[in-house]
Amino acid sequence: MSTLGIQRDVPLAPLTTLELGGPAKYFVRVDDESALADVLRWAADEGMPSAILGGGSNLIVPDEGYDGLVVHMGIGNLDFRGDGTVDAGAGVPWETVVDGALSRDWAGLECLTGIPGSVGAAPIQNVGAYGQEVAEVVAKVRVLRRETLALEELVPEDCAFGYRDSLFKREPGRFIVCGVRFALRPHGPATVRYAELHGAIGADATLADVRGAVLELRRRKSMLIDPHDPNHRSAGSFFLNPIVSGAEAERVVGQAVRDNVVAAPSDVPRYPAADGEVKLAAGWLIEKAGIAKGTRRGAIGVSTKHALTLVHHGGGTTADLLAFADEIRARVRDRFGVDLQREPRLLA
């Protein structure tokens, strides 16, 4: 075990942005694919479960910790090629890739700036913001198949990307993301699809202008990791914006009008999604269900800047966090008949 660098009883809370949860029974950091296979083989031989930890920005750790091996992903290769192709290891900080792309005037990631975490999480979550999704620029994903410990490369069609979703998220025990190849657009135009972003920039905005505007919008919503921000201990958006059928969206709108939640149907925020479905605004639903920004339940609360974000103010527990999340879901379900889904993953 010592030759593999595996440690005992390592606290996990400091490795997550929520700063909650207990220790890992066993813990190891791996810097290459060979070491990854070795430690997973060791865990399998010992008959214990294993889990992957990246940047810790989308992870909820139980108070009792994890009774198995936590593998901290440190694969750090990063290569920018002249044609706009980027190969990045799963352990590379996400913003490092964004920095490299925009410094070269390569389009495709400008709206995804400021998202905490590492490269490995990007295809798993199909990270997205302000009208842009990483699936649009993924060329291939290098994975380790857990069952065989063999390395494979998957093309986007294999990854089954959806809204904040992928094959990797739906079947977490099947593959481990080791690296991603991105196909960016040298000197390409910026992606400006989101109304809030469009209103914050000029008609001739550069990629750098778009990035700056996105960072400012995220800062106003406490969606940047800033230790001086009282809302900084969070996992970002705690709930997904629900995607519902057109008929279901009309039901919600009609109910909001009848109950005098809004004066007119146009006051209910909603956005077209694929296949005729409609995306509702989870933050709006939460606030209209009676959970205001800044609401507290002891050490856990709603961000003072954004109703989608749950914040740990220090000294709390994961049980407190999950209980408050359940309360919010129940309030929205009772008020609007809409079931909110959690975005961060519970380590189990």
ChimeraX attribute file (.defattr): number of C-alpha atoms within 10 A of each C-alpha:
attribute: neighborCount
match mode: 1-to-1
recipient: residues
	/A:1	8
	/A:2	6
	/A:3	5
	/A:4	14
	/A:5	12
	/A:6	17
	/A:7	16
	/A:8	12
	/A:9	16
	/A:10	17
	/A:11	16
	/A:12	22
	/A:13	21
	/A:14	14
	/A:15	16
	/A:16	22
	/A:17	23
	/A:18	26
	/A:19	25
	/A:20	28
	/A:21	23
	/A:22	20
	/A:23	22
	/A:24	24
	/A:25	16
	/A:26	19
	/A:27	24
	/A:28	22
	/A:29	20
	/A:30	21
	/A:31	16
	/A:32	17
	/A:33	19
	/A:34	11
	/A:35	16
	/A:36	24
	/A:37	19
	/A:38	14
	/A:39	23
	/A:40	20
	/A:41	15
	/A:42	16
	/A:43	17
	/A:44	15
	/A:45	9
	/A:46	10
	/A:47	10
	/A:48	13
	/A:49	14
	/A:50	20
	/A:51	18
	/A:52	18
	/A:53	24
	/A:54	22
	/A:55	23
	/A:56	25
	/A:57	24
	/A:58	23
	/A:59	23
	/A:60	26
	/A:61	25
	/A:62	20
	/A:63	16
	/A:64	11
	/A:65	21
	/A:66	25
	/A:67	15
	/A:68	19
	/A:69	25
	/A:70	27
	/A:71	21
	/A:72	20
	/A:73	26
	/A:74	24
	/A:75	22
	/A:76	18
	/A:77	14
	/A:78	19
	/A:79	13
	/A:80	16
	/A:81	10
	/A:82	9
	/A:83	11
	/A:84	18
	/A:85	20
	/A:86	20
	/A:87	20
	/A:88	27
	/A:89	25
	/A:90	30
	/A:91	27
	/A:92	22
	/A:93	20
	/A:94	22
	/A:95	18
	/A:96	14
	/A:97	22
	/A:98	21
	/A:99	15
	/A:100	15
	/A:101	23
	/A:102	19
	/A:103	11
	/A:104	13
	/A:105	21
	/A:106	23
	/A:107	24
	/A:108	27
	/A:109	27
	/A:110	29
	/A:111	29
	/A:112	22
	/A:113	24
	/A:114	21
	/A:115	22
	/A:116	21
	/A:117	21
	/A:118	25
	/A:119	26
	/A:120	30
	/A:121	24
	/A:122	21
	/A:123	26
	/A:124	23
	/A:125	25
	/A:126	22
	/A:127	17
	/A:128	19
	/A:129	17
	/A:130	18
	/A:131	13
	/A:132	19
	/A:133	23
	/A:134	21
	/A:135	25
	/A:136	16
	/A:137	18
	/A:138	22
	/A:139	18
	/A:140	21
	/A:141	25
	/A:142	22
	/A:143	23
	/A:144	21
	/A:145	16
	/A:146	17
	/A:147	10
	/A:148	10
	/A:149	18
	/A:150	12
	/A:151	17
	/A:152	13
	/A:153	16
	/A:154	13
	/A:155	13
	/A:156	17
	/A:157	9
	/A:158	12
	/A:159	20
	/A:160	15
	/A:161	21
	/A:162	13
	/A:163	17
	/A:164	19
	/A:165	18
	/A:166	20
	/A:167	17
	/A:168	21
	/A:169	20
	/A:170	12
	/A:171	10
	/A:172	14
	/A:173	13
	/A:174	15
	/A:175	20
	/A:176	23
	/A:177	25
	/A:178	25
	/A:179	27
	/A:180	24
	/A:181	21
	/A:182	23
	/A:183	20
	/A:184	21
	/A:185	18
	/A:186	17
	/A:187	14
	/A:188	13
	/A:189	15
	/A:190	22
	/A:191	18
	/A:192	19
	/A:193	12
	/A:194	13
	/A:195	10
	/A:196	13
	/A:197	19
	/A:198	16
	/A:199	11
	/A:200	16
	/A:201	16
	/A:202	11
	/A:203	8
	/A:204	9
	/A:205	16
	/A:206	18
	/A:207	25
	/A:208	15
	/A:209	16
	/A:210	22
	/A:211	23
	/A:212	18
	/A:213	22
	/A:214	23
	/A:215	20
	/A:216	16
	/A:217	17
	/A:218	19
	/A:219	16
	/A:220	12
	/A:221	18
	/A:222	22
	/A:223	25
	/A:224	21
	/A:225	20
	/A:226	12
	/A:227	9
	/A:228	7
	/A:229	12
	/A:230	13
	/A:231	26
	/A:232	21
	/A:233	25
	/A:234	29
	/A:235	26
	/A:236	27
	/A:237	19
	/A:238	23
	/A:239	21
	/A:240	19
	/A:241	23
	/A:242	18
	/A:243	22
	/A:244	17
	/A:245	14
	/A:246	15
	/A:247	12
	/A:248	15
	/A:249	21
	/A:250	14
	/A:251	14
	/A:252	19
	/A:253	22
	/A:254	16
	/A:255	17
	/A:256	20
	/A:257	17
	/A:258	12
	/A:259	10
	/A:260	10
	/A:261	14
	/A:262	16
	/A:263	12
	/A:264	13
	/A:265	14
	/A:266	10
	/A:267	12
	/A:268	20
	/A:269	13
	/A:270	18
	/A:271	12
	/A:272	13
	/A:273	15
	/A:274	10
	/A:275	8
	/A:276	10
	/A:277	16
	/A:278	21
	/A:279	19
	/A:280	22
	/A:281	17
	/A:282	25
	/A:283	21
	/A:284	19
	/A:285	27
	/A:286	23
	/A:287	17
	/A:288	17
	/A:289	19
	/A:290	13
	/A:291	19
	/A:292	18
	/A:293	19
	/A:294	17
	/A:295	15
	/A:296	18
	/A:297	13
	/A:298	14
	/A:299	14
	/A:300	26
	/A:301	24
	/A:302	25
	/A:303	27
	/A:304	18
	/A:305	16
	/A:306	22
	/A:307	24
	/A:308	23
	/A:309	23
	/A:310	30
	/A:311	25
	/A:312	27
	/A:313	19
	/A:314	13
	/A:315	10
	/A:316	17
	/A:317	19
	/A:318	21
	/A:319	14
	/A:320	17
	/A:321	22
	/A:322	17
	/A:323	14
	/A:324	19
	/A:325	21
	/A:326	13
	/A:327	13
	/A:328	21
	/A:329	21
	/A:330	17
	/A:331	21
	/A:332	22
	/A:333	16
	/A:334	12
	/A:335	17
	/A:336	18
	/A:337	14
	/A:338	21
	/A:339	14
	/A:340	22
	/A:341	14
	/A:342	16
	/A:343	18
	/A:344	18
	/A:345	16
	/A:346	13
	/A:347	15
	/A:348	13
